[in-house]
Amino acid sequence: MIDLRSMLQLLLVSACLCLGSTAAADFPTGWRMPLAAELKRDLFRQLANNPYVEAYADFNGDGVGDAAYIVKSVKFSGEALVVRLSQGASFDWQVLHTIDWGTDSPNIGVSMAVEVAAGREYATVCAEDYRECPIDEMDSLVLNNPAIAYFRFESARSLFYWSDQTNSFSRAWIRE
């Protein structure tokens, strides 16, 4: 049996999927969706039959759907993770991460991917002794809301999650 929270999340995701095409139409200045040719350069996207360039959920827990996108720059050879974040009755664009490939690599496809990460507990790379971690980084991360999984296929994965304490996104590196 589906509980009320699960039903609301399902309705929210459905609403986001319906809004996806209109939400993507007005990206921040200087950014656009990747072209099909830029996505075909990645074998994993082809095999999965999923471009991994859009993710829809209520990332900040306000009951309104948000959207995360992998976008390409129209000004330089690069890409970014951008979020269309609900702010009450309006929306705000936030650029969470940018990759600039430089002038020596003008025709790079899309290297990063995005998907929704469920609200649950995640072990961070600090718990795995993967690298030396600053004292303020935690061994695990417990999320009550969905987060944005930002990753490169067969490589590192991080989560961008909403922090009610800072009223902004934070980033944690995880291992799965």
Backbone torsions as a table, in degrees:
resi	resn	phi	psi	omega
1	MET	NA	138.8	-178.3
2	ILE	-86.6	129.6	177.3
3	ASP	-80.8	168.9	-175.6
4	LEU	-60.2	-41.9	-179.7
5	ARG	-62.6	-43.1	178.8
6	SER	-64.4	-39.5	179.3
7	MET	-65.3	-42.2	178.5
8	LEU	-64.3	-41.1	177.9
9	GLN	-64.1	-38.9	178.1
10	LEU	-64.1	-43.2	177.3
11	LEU	-63.8	-40.4	179.6
12	LEU	-63.7	-45.6	178.5
13	VAL	-62.6	-41.2	178.1
14	SER	-61.3	-43.4	178.7
15	ALA	-64.5	-39.9	178.7
16	CYS	-63.2	-40.4	179.6
17	LEU	-63.1	-36.3	177.8
18	CYS	-69.2	-34.3	-178.4
19	LEU	-85.1	-12.5	-173.3
20	GLY	-50.8	-46.5	-176.3
21	SER	-67.7	-35.3	178.8
22	THR	-78.7	-33.0	179.2
23	ALA	-65.3	-34.3	-176.5
24	ALA	-77.7	-14.6	-173.1
25	ALA	-69.1	-23.6	-173.2
26	ASP	-126.1	69.6	-180.0
27	PHE	-72.2	164.8	175.0
28	PRO	-57.6	152.1	-179.7
29	THR	-53.8	131.6	177.1
30	GLY	95.1	1.5	-177.1
31	TRP	-128.5	149.8	179.1
32	ARG	-146.5	164.0	174.3
33	MET	-68.6	149.2	176.5
34	PRO	-64.8	147.3	176.1
35	LEU	-79.0	157.0	180.0
36	ALA	-55.6	-40.4	-180.0
37	ALA	-63.6	-34.0	179.3
38	GLU	-71.0	-29.0	179.2
39	LEU	-82.2	-29.4	-177.5
40	LYS	-70.4	-13.5	-179.8
41	ARG	-71.2	-13.7	-177.2
42	ASP	-105.7	113.0	-176.8
43	LEU	-59.7	-37.2	-177.4
44	PHE	-65.6	-36.2	176.5
45	ARG	-64.6	-39.1	179.9
46	GLN	-67.7	-46.2	-178.6
47	LEU	-65.3	-35.2	-179.5
48	ALA	-81.8	-13.1	-176.0
49	ASN	54.6	38.1	-179.0
50	ASN	-145.6	124.3	-179.3
51	PRO	-75.3	-15.7	-179.8
52	TYR	52.4	43.6	178.6
53	VAL	-116.7	0.6	179.6
54	GLU	-139.2	143.2	174.9
55	ALA	-145.3	132.2	-176.2
56	TYR	-123.5	126.6	175.8
57	ALA	-170.4	175.7	174.5
58	ASP	-92.8	86.4	-173.4
59	PHE	-71.8	-30.9	-178.2
60	ASN	-100.5	5.4	172.2
61	GLY	70.6	23.2	-179.5
62	ASP	-95.2	3.7	179.0
63	GLY	86.6	2.5	179.9
64	VAL	-117.6	136.4	-177.6
65	GLY	-65.8	141.0	176.6
66	ASP	-119.6	167.1	-179.3
67	ALA	-140.8	136.1	176.3
68	ALA	-114.4	140.8	-177.3
69	TYR	-137.0	145.5	164.7
70	ILE	-92.9	123.8	-176.4
71	VAL	-127.4	159.6	178.1
72	LYS	-105.8	147.9	177.7
73	SER	-79.2	144.8	172.3
74	VAL	-100.3	-1.6	-177.1
75	LYS	-108.6	-25.0	-178.3
76	PHE	-151.2	170.5	178.8
77	SER	-80.4	94.7	-177.7
78	GLY	-169.9	178.6	179.6
79	GLU	-143.9	169.0	-179.0
80	ALA	-153.0	161.1	168.8
81	LEU	-102.5	117.5	178.5
82	VAL	-120.2	152.1	-179.8
83	VAL	-128.9	133.0	171.4
84	ARG	-96.1	100.6	-170.1
85	LEU	-104.5	131.1	178.1
86	SER	-68.0	138.7	177.3
87	GLN	-132.7	73.3	-174.7
88	GLY	72.5	-119.9	-178.8
89	ALA	-87.3	-5.1	-178.8
90	SER	-121.4	-177.6	178.8
91	PHE	-129.4	153.8	179.9
92	ASP	-132.5	136.9	175.9
93	TRP	-88.8	135.0	175.1
94	GLN	-128.8	131.8	174.4
95	VAL	-94.6	112.3	-175.3
96	LEU	-89.1	-31.9	-179.5
97	HIS	-156.2	139.5	-179.8
98	THR	-127.2	140.3	173.4
99	ILE	-119.5	124.7	177.1
100	ASP	-111.5	114.2	-177.3
101	TRP	-81.7	-11.8	177.5
102	GLY	84.0	171.0	-175.8
103	THR	-73.7	-18.1	178.2
104	ASP	-75.7	-12.4	-178.1
105	SER	-130.0	70.1	-174.5
106	PRO	-76.1	-18.1	-173.7
107	ASN	-116.6	36.3	178.9
108	ILE	-73.4	138.6	175.4
109	GLY	-76.5	-149.9	178.7
110	VAL	-99.8	123.3	-176.7
111	SER	-96.0	-27.5	-174.8
112	MET	-102.1	162.3	179.9
113	ALA	-134.8	163.9	-177.9
114	VAL	-143.9	144.5	172.9
115	GLU	-157.6	168.7	179.4
116	VAL	-80.4	134.1	173.0
117	ALA	-105.8	126.1	-177.3
118	ALA	-64.8	151.9	173.6
119	GLY	-69.7	114.4	179.5
120	ARG	-170.6	-171.2	177.3
121	GLU	-91.3	136.8	178.4
122	TYR	-125.9	139.1	172.2
123	ALA	-82.1	132.1	178.1
124	THR	-88.9	170.5	178.0
125	VAL	-64.9	-22.0	177.5
126	CYS	-65.8	-34.6	178.8
127	ALA	-71.5	-23.3	-176.5
128	GLU	-93.8	4.7	-175.2
129	ASP	54.2	34.9	-177.4
130	TYR	-72.3	-34.7	179.6
131	ARG	-157.6	166.9	174.4
132	GLU	-70.9	130.3	-176.5
133	CYS	-112.5	143.1	173.6
134	PRO	-59.3	156.1	-175.1
135	ILE	-62.9	-25.5	-177.6
136	ASP	-88.0	-1.9	176.9
137	GLU	-85.7	141.7	-174.5
138	MET	-95.2	158.2	177.6
139	ASP	-78.8	-26.6	178.4
140	SER	-141.2	159.3	-177.9
141	LEU	-130.6	122.9	178.5
142	VAL	-106.9	118.9	-178.5
143	LEU	-110.5	129.9	175.7
144	ASN	-89.8	-22.1	-180.0
145	ASN	-115.8	161.5	173.5
146	PRO	-61.1	154.5	178.1
147	ALA	-126.4	174.8	177.8
148	ILE	-101.0	114.9	174.1
149	ALA	-83.9	121.8	-176.6
150	TYR	-120.4	119.2	-169.8
151	PHE	-155.2	165.0	170.4
152	ARG	-113.2	136.3	-177.0
153	PHE	-56.7	135.1	-178.7
154	GLU	54.7	38.3	-179.5
155	SER	-148.6	-156.5	-176.6
156	ALA	-66.7	153.7	178.9
157	ARG	-136.0	135.9	174.6
158	SER	-130.6	161.8	176.9
159	LEU	-116.9	131.9	167.5
160	PHE	-99.8	118.3	-175.9
161	TYR	-127.9	151.7	-178.0
162	TRP	-81.1	130.0	176.6
163	SER	-106.6	116.8	176.5
164	ASP	-67.3	-26.0	-179.5
165	GLN	-68.0	-41.9	-178.2
166	THR	-100.7	-7.6	-178.2
167	ASN	56.6	41.4	-179.7
168	SER	-158.8	173.5	177.0
169	PHE	-80.9	144.2	171.3
170	SER	-120.9	163.4	-177.7
171	ARG	-125.1	137.9	175.2
172	ALA	-134.6	137.3	177.1
173	TRP	-88.6	131.7	-177.8
174	ILE	-125.8	162.7	174.7
175	ARG	-123.3	136.0	176.8
176	GLU	-138.4	NA	NA
